Amino acid sequence: MTDVLIVGSGPTGLTLACDLTLRGVAVRVLDQRAGPHRESRGKGLLPSSLEVFGRLGVAERLAAIGTRGVVLRKYFDGEHITDTPSGDGLLMAQWQVEEVLRARLAELGVRVEYEARVTGIAQDAQGVRAALADGRALRAGYLAGCDGGHSTTRRLLGIPFEGHTEEADTMVLGDVTAPGLSRDHWHQWFSSDGGGMMLCPIPGTEAFQLQASPERDEVGQPLPPSLEGFQRLFDRHARVPGIRLADPTWMAAWRVNVRMAARMREGRVFLAGDAAHVHPIAGGLGMNSGILDAIALARALAAALTGPARAGVLDSYEAVRLPAAAALLADTTERHARVLAAVREPGRGTEVGRD
Ligand SMILES: Cc1cc2nc3c(=O)[nH]c(=O)nc-3n(C[C@H](O)[C@H](O)[C@H](O)COP(=O)(O)OP(=O)(O)OC[C@H]3O[C@@H](n4cnc5c(N)ncnc54)[C@H](O)[C@@H]3O)c2cc1C
């Protein structure tokens, strides 16, 4: 019998799965994807996550991959202005974090089950039943919806995702190579026209994560990402002749959303990570806050399943993490405003979101 069915194998679901397994709880991890992805997405592990990962037995493996003390190199209108340190985190791509967690989980005897899309959830006093798109039905004691910002779990439970979307506040993102460009810095080019581009080297690869203000059409609507568009933006903001961006392995458009779930628990079903809260990326708190949700949820579920029965132990999760989510939305909104203002001044960049 599965104790906890985990829907989603992003950083939140994988952290939860490792922690619960180490605590002697039987889990299954389902993901709708066909297999692991290679998208850089969240690229910083904060000290709070690294501390947790020490207990899960993956800190050394992560440290062997990630970069510490990467220097942010700031340019304005193409001119190098200043260099600043980036803080005490470990810089690496989200897919690399997930790869390490998946390997740890496999050592503990659990493998992610791919092509397993949850489409229905029902619960009674004894447990939860999840219906899958392929017609299967799985039973478990509890279900954790770690299925991202568009969470099916949240939708099936009818939990409102309260907040707003900043339609005009958009970015294009991607993973590309830039042969000839120094990999010793996180390059941050900003321009007096208000736009900018950042290229951050992903350790152990030839790739850079690209983040840029999008190109816009004649009525000001953002254009979708493309390699040609990335090159035009690079030429406009970086102004480094001879560098050709290439090999795009991921391209995405991203909008600022500031939203949180009205509840993180409905009976035997829980929400964690982006399924419960989404917010600006300033400060790099998205993946890291999902990891903290996962640890709090693992503690509560393990206490309920393996400890002496304690009334209210499952309520402790939402009691702690719902106010934390509200504080996170306020904090990241404020950091985001600080970054947007700072990049208009030569020599300043994303570091102001980490202060
Ligand atoms: C450009 C960018 C930069 C970022 N930078 C940072 C940063 O520096 N630091 C940081 O902490 N965060 C950062 N983030 C945010 C971070 O990427 C997210 O917060 C993080 O991915 C959330 O993890 P998660 O596990 O909760 O959800 P996800 O990573 O979205 O994982 C959800 C999983 O659930 C699966 N799934 C969805 N629906 C179903 C279903 N019905 N059935 C089965 N499986 C399902 C999906 O396939 C997916 O694998 C950044 C994001 C972006 C886009």
The ligand as a Gaussian input file, in Angstrom:
#p B3LYP/6-31G(d) Opt

LIG

0 1
 C       13.626000      31.830000     -15.566000
 C       13.301000      31.272000     -14.240000
 C       14.201000      31.481000     -13.261000
 C       13.951000      31.001000     -12.013000
 N       14.888000      31.236000     -11.079000
 C       14.728000      30.684000      -9.862000
 C       15.802000      30.777000      -8.917000
 O       16.875000      31.355000      -9.165000
 N       15.601000      30.199000      -7.722000
 C       14.427000      29.567000      -7.432000
 O       14.320000      29.082000      -6.289000
 N       13.403000      29.428000      -8.323000
 C       13.519000      29.971000      -9.542000
 N       12.526000      29.813000     -10.477000
 C       11.254000      29.163000     -10.128000
 C       11.322000      27.638000     -10.188000
 O       11.613000      27.208000     -11.498000
 C        9.983000      27.040000      -9.730000
 O        9.602000      27.680000      -8.529000
 C       10.098000      25.526000      -9.514000
 O       10.166000      24.837000     -10.726000
 C        8.888000      24.968000      -8.749000
 O        9.083000      23.591000      -8.546000
 P        7.866000      22.603000      -8.339000
 O        8.478000      21.249000      -8.126000
 O        6.951000      23.135000      -7.301000
 O        7.056000      22.639000      -9.720000
 P        7.542000      22.261000     -11.189000
 O        9.016000      22.369000     -11.308000
 O        6.692000      23.044000     -12.114000
 O        7.194000      20.705000     -11.325000
 C        5.857000      20.257000     -11.475000
 C        5.872000      18.866000     -12.098000
 O        4.553000      18.349000     -12.056000
 C        4.282000      17.662000     -13.259000
 N        2.818000      17.648000     -13.456000
 C        2.018000      18.719000     -13.703000
 N        0.726000      18.326000     -13.784000
 C        0.713000      16.979000     -13.602000
 C       -0.334000      15.984000     -13.575000
 N       -1.632000      16.316000     -13.753000
 N        0.009000      14.696000     -13.368000
 C        1.312000      14.350000     -13.181000
 N        2.348000      15.248000     -13.208000
 C        2.034000      16.532000     -13.385000
 C        5.040000      18.465000     -14.307000
 O        5.310000      17.674000     -15.458000
 C        6.303000      18.853000     -13.557000
 O        7.349000      17.921000     -13.757000
 C       12.736000      30.284000     -11.753000
 C       11.827000      30.057000     -12.757000
 C       12.097000      30.549000     -14.002000
 C       11.108000      30.299000     -15.102000

